[in-house]
C-alpha cells in the first residue's frame, strides 16, 4: 500500500484548538501559521494545557492580519497581529524568544477565561528560535512548538496503541501536523527522510509525550490520568533515557518550503 497523507493540522496558538486543512504551505519553521501565537504569564513564561487544561476550550482561527479567538461556551475576540509592538523576551522551555505582545484587550479577554493574569504574544518573522543542535542543522529553527517544526503521526501506530488501551482514543490526543497512513505500526521509527509533493522532511527524533495526551482534546477533562502513557510504556514505546519517557509520533524538519496536500503520496528516502 502506498504511503499517503490523510490529514493535516495547524494549531495557530500553542495548546489551543487547531484546524484540519486540506492543503498546507510548509515553511522552514513548520506549517504556515502553526504555533506562531503563545499565551504567557505576565512575566513571559509560556503556558500550555500541561498547566491549564481549560485552554482546550479555546479555539483560534487565522484571519487576514491576525486571529480570532473563541471560547466553546461563547464569546470571541479578534486580535490583530502586533507588527509594530515593542519586542519582549518570552521563555519557552529553556529558550528565550523575542515576541510581540498582542495588547491589553486580548490579555483581559484571556485572563477572564483562564481565571488568572495572562498575556498573548506573537512570534514575528524576524524572531529565530533554533532547534536542538543535537538533532538539527545550523539554521534550522522552530515556532513556539515544543521543539521541532513538524510532528508526524501514523494511523497504523495509533491502531496498534488503541488495540492495547482500555478505551481507544482519537489521533487528536497527540496533536500531529501530518498524519500518514499505509505503513506498518511504528514504521516511523526507521524513517530518515520523507518526500511529500515538493517538500522534503528530515525525520529527526521520536516525540516524547506528556500529560496533555491524557486530556480530552475538546474539553481538557481527564478520564484516566495514566493513559495512554502507561500503555505506551508497557509496549516499550519509550525514549532511551534516564526518565524512559513515553513516545508517540516523530518530529521532522523541512529542508525547504513547499506545499503538502491531503492525498499526497509519501516517498521514503535514505
N, C-alpha and C positions, 0 to 999 in steps of 0.2 A: 504494500500500500504506500502511495506517495505521501510524504510528509507535507502537511498544509497548515497554513494559519487559519484558525477557526474563530478567533476572537481577538480584538484589540481594545485596550482600555487606557484611558487617560484620567489622572487624578489632579485637577488644577491646584487644589490646596492640599498639602500633605495631611493625611489622616481623615480628610472629609470624603464624602461620596464622590464617585467617579462617573465616567461616561463610557458607554460602549460606542466604538467607532467602526465604520465600515472601511475607512482608509485613514492612514496617519502619515504625516510628514515626520521623518526621523531626522533629528539634528544631533550634533556632537554630544549634547548633554541629555539626550533622550527624545521621546515623542514631544513634538512642539506643544508647549503649554503645560507639560506634565510637571507637577510639583514645583512650580515657579512661585507659588504663594505659600506662606507659612504663618501659623499662629504662634506667638511667643509670649512669654511673661513680660511685664513692664521692663525687666532688666535685660531682655533679649534672649532668654533661653528658650529653645524650641519646645513646643508642646505637641503631643500626639495622643492617640487613643490608648496608649500604654498607661497614661496618667489620667486622661479624661475620656472614658468610653462614650460619653454623651456626644462627642464630636461626630459619632456615626449618624446623628440626627441632622447634621448639617450637610448641605449639598452645594457645590459650586459649579456654575456654568459659565464658560468664557463667552464674552460678548465683545463687540468692537470696542477697543480701548480699555478693557477691564474685565471684571467678572460680576456675576450676580450670585449672591449668597442667599440661600433659603433654608428654612427650618421645617422639618417634617410636620410639626404641629402648627405651622402657619407663620407668615411674616417673611419678608425678603428685603434685601438692600442691594443696590448697585454700587460697585466700588470701582473707581477709575484707577487705571494703572498709574502709580505715582512717579512719573518720569523725572520730575524736577524736584523731588523731595531731597532733603538733606540725607546723605548716606549715613547709615549707622551699622555698627557691628552686631551681628547676632551669632548665637552659638548653636551648631548642630553637631551633636556628639562632641568630639574634640576639635571640630573645625570652626574657626572664626570665619564668618561670611559677611561680606558687605551687602546690605539690603536697603530698600527704601520703605519707610513707614507709610501705610495706606491712609492715615488720618484718624481724627478723633471720632467721626461718625461711625466708621467701621468698628473701631475699638469698643465704643459704647454698645453697639448692637451685639457684638460677640460676647462682651463681658456680661451683659444682662442674661444671655442664654447659657453661659458657662458657669455663672454664679461666682465669678472671680475676675479680677482685672487681667485682661489680655490685650494684646495688640496684633494687628495683621500687617505683614510685611511682604514685599515683592522683591524677587531677585532680578535685577536688570541684566541686560546682555553684557554689560561691562564687568560683572562680577565673575570671578573664577574660583571654583572650589575643586581642587584636584582629587581624583580618586586615589585610593591606597596604592602607592607606587609598587607595592609587592605584587599587585595584580594588573596594573595598567601601564601604559606607556607615558612618556613625557608629553604633556599637552592634553591628556585625557582629563575631562572634568565632568561634573555632575551637578544636577539641580539641588533642591532640598530633599531629594530621595535619600534613603538611609546611607547608601554608599556607592551605587553604580547607576548608570543611565537607564538600564532596562532590566526588567525581571521577566524571564521566560518560564512558562509552566507547560506541562504536558498532560493532555487529557488522560492518557492511559496510566500515568503515575497517580493521578487523583483516583482513578478507578481502583487501583491496587490498594491505596490507602483506605478508601471507603469500604472495601471488602473486609477490612480488619476493624473498622471503627464500630462502636456500639450504635451510633446514629450517623449515617452518611452526611456529608456536608458539601456545599457548593464551592466551586472554584473561587467565588468572590471572597471567601475567607482569606485567601492568600494574596489578593490584590495584584495580580500579574498585569504587565503591559501587553505581552504577547502570549497567546495560548495556541499550542501546536498539537495536532492530532496525527495519528498514523505511525507512532513509534511504539516500541515495547516499553513496559513500565520502567521508569528511571533510566531510560536510554540516554537522557541528557547528561548523566554522569560522564559519559565518554565523548561528548561533543566538544570540539575545539573551535570551530568556526562555522557560521551559517551564512548562506547566501539566499536572500529573500528579495525578489524583484531586483532593484538596483542597489540594495543595501547589503553590506557585509557586516556581520556581527562577530566579534570575538567573545567566546564563552569563557568567562574568566574564573568563576568561583560559585560553588553552591550557595544558596541563600539560607542563612540561619534564621530560624523562626522564633517569634516571641508570643506574649500573651494576647496580642491582637487577634491571632488565629483562633482563640477560644471565644471570641465575641461574635455575636450575630452582626453581620455587616450592615444591616439596616437600622438596628436599634442600639447596638453596643452591649446588649444583655449577654450575660454569661450563663449558659445552662450547665456546662461541665467545665470547671476550671482546669482540668487535666488534659482535655482533648482539643486538638489532635496531637499535642506534644508528647503525651505518654505513649501513644501508639507509634508515632514516628520513631521514638527511641527504641521501642520494643522490636521494630522492624530493622533496626540497625541504621536508620536514616539519621546519622549524626555526623557532625563535623569532628574530625580527628583533632581534638584539642583538650585541654585540661577540663573544660566545662562540659565537653561532649554535647554541644548544642544541637538540637534537632534541626534538620534541613528539609526544605521542600522547594523545588524550583531552582533556577540557576540565574546568576547575574551575567549580563552581557554589555559590551561596549561597542558602539558603532564605529566603523572605520571611516565613515564619511556620511554626508547627508543623502537622503533619498526618500522614497515612498514605499510603504507596505500596505497591502490591501488584503482584507479577508478573502480567503480563497487562494492566495498566492502559494505556489509550491515552495518548499524549503529544501535547499540542497546542502548536504554536509560536506565541508571542506576540511582538509588536513591542516 
